[in-house]
Amino acid sequence: MITKQNNSDQKRETRGQELKALGFIIVVLFPMLTIAGIGAYGFVIWMIQAFGGSVGH
């Protein structure tokens, strides 16, 4: 009986850790990666225009 209770507590603890990790990924990591990706794209475009000239029509 004690092992079943310990197993249940471990599952709750693991689930809590997984939810915290998911929250971190959704709230912190994805927005930071999105901002960094957009910034990197803008920087690449800026460097292309700086060294290659602006694109003609």
Secondary structure in CASP SS format (residue, H / E / C, confidence):
PFRMAT SS
TARGET T0000
AUTHOR 0000-0000-0000
METHOD secondary structure of the structure
MODEL  1
M C 1.00
I H 1.00
T H 1.00
K H 1.00
Q H 1.00
N H 1.00
N H 1.00
S H 1.00
D H 1.00
Q H 1.00
K H 1.00
R H 1.00
E H 1.00
T H 1.00
R H 1.00
G H 1.00
Q H 1.00
E H 1.00
L H 1.00
K H 1.00
A H 1.00
L H 1.00
G H 1.00
F H 1.00
I H 1.00
I H 1.00
V H 1.00
V H 1.00
L H 1.00
F H 1.00
P H 1.00
M H 1.00
L H 1.00
T H 1.00
I H 1.00
A H 1.00
G H 1.00
I H 1.00
G H 1.00
A H 1.00
Y H 1.00
G H 1.00
F H 1.00
V H 1.00
I H 1.00
W H 1.00
M H 1.00
I H 1.00
Q H 1.00
A H 1.00
F H 1.00
G H 1.00
G C 1.00
S C 1.00
V C 1.00
G C 1.00
H C 1.00
END
